Amino acid sequence: MEDYSAKLTGEPFLYEESKIIASYLLDGEDPKELRKRNVEENLIKHKKVSSIERTNSPIFRRLSVFNNEMLSEFVHGDIETSKFLLLYACMKTDRLISDFVTEVYRDKLLLRKEYIERIEIENWFEEKCILSETLKNKSESTIYKLKQVLMLILVESGIVIKEKDRFKIVRPLLRDRFITLLDMAGDIDYANAIGGLRWKLYKQDYKKWLIN
């Protein structure tokens, strides 16, 4: 199984930047040429070239997950669904995000808990640092940064709200379009994780709704 990575320390949510680049991709621009153009023309409006070069990698990696329908929904859809799609892309391209959402956040939804406590985040990371060859060799400052960026991604995606030293669970209302896009891509497990769904039961009701 793929090990965890510490690359997340320099890869925040980048929602506005990702939408800018996605709009060019949707217009048919070549990803390789667009990467170069972003550095040369500063399409995402960052102050430093080094910042553009650093954010290029996560932006294009995440957007590569989307098919054309997802890309269109990401650019033109409602803001909640758009952010959920980017969260899905983050999960799809970073196991640390995916496992935390699946193992901690989704469990909280299913158990109808209101908060993710700081101690639960600490304990989860402590367990992963023991099991992961990559994380066990990282410094305390790197692990701290991983926690910080991970939780900020969840906040900016809209699935939690930071309240002092803990995070309030937001039960998302996933639109049918979002669920259908992920289902057609064979990635319904990600919708299950983000929405706290038990998809087999949900799918039966969804099919009935389509028929009626």
C-alpha positions as CSV (number, residue, x, y, z in Angstrom):
1,M,0.0,0.0,0.0
2,E,1.2,3.5,-0.8
3,D,2.9,5.2,2.1
4,Y,1.9,8.7,3.3
5,S,3.7,11.7,2.1
6,A,4.7,15.0,3.7
7,K,4.2,17.1,0.6
8,L,1.0,18.4,2.1
9,T,3.0,20.9,4.2
10,G,3.3,23.1,1.1
11,E,0.0,22.2,-0.6
12,P,-3.0,24.1,0.8
13,F,-6.5,24.0,-0.6
14,L,-5.9,26.6,-3.4
15,Y,-9.5,26.8,-4.4
16,E,-9.5,30.1,-6.2
17,E,-6.2,29.3,-8.0
18,S,-7.5,25.9,-9.0
19,K,-10.7,27.4,-10.5
20,I,-8.6,29.8,-12.6
21,I,-6.5,27.1,-14.0
22,A,-9.5,24.8,-14.5
23,S,-11.2,27.4,-16.6
24,Y,-8.3,27.4,-19.0
25,L,-8.2,23.6,-19.1
26,L,-12.0,23.6,-19.8
27,D,-11.3,25.8,-22.8
28,G,-9.0,23.2,-24.2
29,E,-5.6,24.4,-23.2
30,D,-2.8,21.8,-23.0
31,P,-1.8,21.2,-19.4
32,K,1.9,21.2,-20.0
33,E,1.8,24.5,-21.9
34,L,-0.6,25.9,-19.3
35,R,1.9,25.1,-16.5
36,K,4.5,27.2,-18.3
37,R,2.1,30.0,-19.1
38,N,1.1,30.2,-15.4
39,V,4.7,30.8,-14.4
40,E,5.3,33.3,-17.3
41,E,2.0,35.2,-17.0
42,N,1.1,34.7,-13.4
43,L,-2.4,33.6,-14.1
44,I,-3.2,32.8,-10.5
45,K,-1.9,36.3,-9.3
46,H,0.7,35.2,-6.8
47,K,3.3,37.7,-5.7
48,K,6.4,35.6,-6.3
49,V,7.4,33.3,-9.1
50,S,8.6,30.8,-6.5
51,S,5.1,30.6,-5.1
52,I,3.6,30.0,-8.5
53,E,6.1,27.2,-9.2
54,R,5.4,25.6,-5.8
55,T,1.6,25.6,-6.3
56,N,1.6,24.5,-9.9
57,S,2.3,20.9,-8.8
58,P,-0.7,20.4,-6.5
59,I,-3.1,22.4,-8.7
60,F,-2.4,20.4,-11.9
61,R,-2.1,17.1,-10.0
62,R,-5.5,17.6,-8.4
63,L,-7.2,18.9,-11.6
64,S,-5.9,15.9,-13.5
65,V,-8.3,13.8,-11.5
66,F,-11.3,15.5,-13.2
67,N,-12.9,14.3,-16.4
68,N,-14.5,17.0,-18.6
69,E,-17.9,16.8,-16.8
70,M,-16.2,17.2,-13.4
71,L,-14.1,20.0,-14.7
72,S,-17.2,21.8,-15.9
73,E,-19.1,21.3,-12.7
74,F,-16.0,22.5,-10.7
75,V,-15.8,25.7,-12.7
76,H,-19.5,26.5,-13.3
77,G,-21.3,24.6,-10.5
78,D,-22.5,26.0,-7.1
79,I,-19.7,26.9,-4.7
80,E,-20.5,24.0,-2.2
81,T,-20.3,21.3,-4.9
82,S,-17.3,23.0,-6.4
83,K,-15.4,22.8,-3.1
84,F,-16.5,19.2,-2.5
85,L,-15.1,18.3,-5.9
86,L,-11.8,19.9,-5.0
87,L,-11.8,18.1,-1.7
88,Y,-12.4,14.8,-3.6
89,A,-9.4,15.6,-5.9
90,C,-7.3,16.4,-2.8
91,M,-8.3,13.0,-1.3
92,K,-7.7,11.2,-4.5
93,T,-4.1,12.5,-4.8
94,D,-3.1,12.5,-1.1
95,R,-3.6,9.5,1.1
96,L,-3.2,11.4,4.3
97,I,-6.2,13.6,3.5
98,S,-8.2,10.6,2.2
99,D,-7.6,8.4,5.3
100,F,-8.3,11.2,7.7
101,V,-11.6,12.1,6.1
102,T,-12.6,8.4,5.8
103,E,-11.3,7.2,9.2
104,V,-12.1,10.3,11.4
105,Y,-14.5,12.7,9.8
106,R,-16.8,10.1,8.2
107,D,-17.0,8.1,11.4
108,K,-18.0,11.3,13.3
109,L,-20.8,11.8,10.8
110,L,-22.1,8.2,11.1
111,L,-22.0,8.4,14.9
112,R,-23.7,11.8,14.8
113,K,-20.9,13.4,16.8
114,E,-20.6,17.2,16.8
115,Y,-16.9,17.8,17.0
116,I,-13.4,16.5,16.1
117,E,-11.4,17.2,19.2
118,R,-7.7,18.2,19.1
119,I,-6.7,15.1,21.1
120,E,-8.3,12.9,18.4
121,I,-6.3,14.6,15.7
122,E,-3.1,14.1,17.8
123,N,-3.9,10.5,18.5
124,W,-4.6,9.8,14.8
125,F,-1.3,11.3,13.7
126,E,0.6,9.6,16.4
127,E,-0.7,6.2,15.1
128,K,0.2,7.1,11.5
129,C,3.7,8.2,12.5
130,I,4.2,4.8,14.1
131,L,3.0,2.9,11.0
132,S,4.4,5.0,8.3
133,E,8.1,4.8,7.3
134,T,7.9,8.3,5.8
135,L,6.2,10.0,8.7
136,K,8.1,8.4,11.5
137,N,11.3,10.1,10.2
138,K,9.8,13.6,10.0
139,S,10.5,16.3,12.5
140,E,7.9,17.5,15.0
141,S,7.6,20.8,13.1
142,T,6.8,18.9,9.9
143,I,4.1,16.8,11.6
144,Y,2.7,20.0,13.2
145,K,2.5,21.6,9.7
146,L,0.8,18.5,8.3
147,K,-1.9,18.7,10.9
148,Q,-2.3,22.4,10.4
149,V,-2.6,22.2,6.6
150,L,-4.9,19.1,6.7
151,M,-7.4,20.8,9.0
152,L,-7.3,24.0,7.1
153,I,-8.2,22.1,3.9
154,L,-11.2,20.6,5.7
155,V,-12.2,24.1,7.0
156,E,-11.9,25.7,3.5
157,S,-13.7,22.9,1.8
158,G,-16.7,23.5,4.2
159,I,-16.9,20.2,6.1
160,V,-15.7,21.6,9.5
161,I,-15.7,24.9,11.3
162,K,-12.8,25.7,13.6
163,E,-14.0,26.6,17.1
164,K,-11.0,27.5,19.4
165,D,-9.2,24.2,19.9
166,R,-11.6,21.8,18.2
167,F,-13.5,21.5,14.9
168,K,-17.3,21.5,14.6
169,I,-18.6,18.9,12.1
170,V,-20.7,20.3,9.2
171,R,-23.0,17.6,7.8
172,P,-22.8,18.4,4.0
173,L,-25.7,18.2,1.7
174,L,-24.3,16.5,-1.3
175,R,-26.2,17.3,-4.5
176,D,-27.2,14.5,-6.8
177,R,-25.0,15.8,-9.5
178,F,-21.9,15.4,-7.3
179,I,-22.8,11.9,-6.3
180,T,-23.6,10.9,-9.8
181,L,-20.3,12.2,-11.2
182,L,-18.3,10.3,-8.6
183,D,-20.4,7.2,-9.0
184,M,-19.8,7.2,-12.8
185,A,-16.1,7.6,-12.2
186,G,-16.1,4.6,-9.9
187,D,-15.2,6.7,-6.9
188,I,-18.4,6.6,-4.9
189,D,-16.4,5.7,-1.8
190,Y,-15.2,9.3,-1.7
191,A,-18.8,10.6,-1.7
192,N,-19.5,8.1,1.1
193,A,-16.6,9.6,3.1
194,I,-17.4,13.3,2.5
195,G,-21.2,12.9,3.0
196,G,-21.2,10.2,5.7
197,L,-23.3,8.1,3.3
198,R,-24.0,4.4,3.4
199,W,-24.2,4.3,-0.4
200,K,-25.9,0.9,-0.9
201,L,-29.0,2.2,1.0
202,Y,-28.7,5.6,-0.5
203,K,-28.4,4.3,-4.0
204,Q,-31.6,2.3,-3.8
205,D,-33.5,5.4,-2.8
206,Y,-31.7,7.4,-5.5
207,K,-32.7,5.0,-8.2
208,K,-36.3,5.0,-7.0
209,W,-36.2,8.8,-7.3
210,L,-34.9,8.7,-10.9
211,I,-37.6,6.2,-11.9
212,N,-40.4,8.3,-10.3
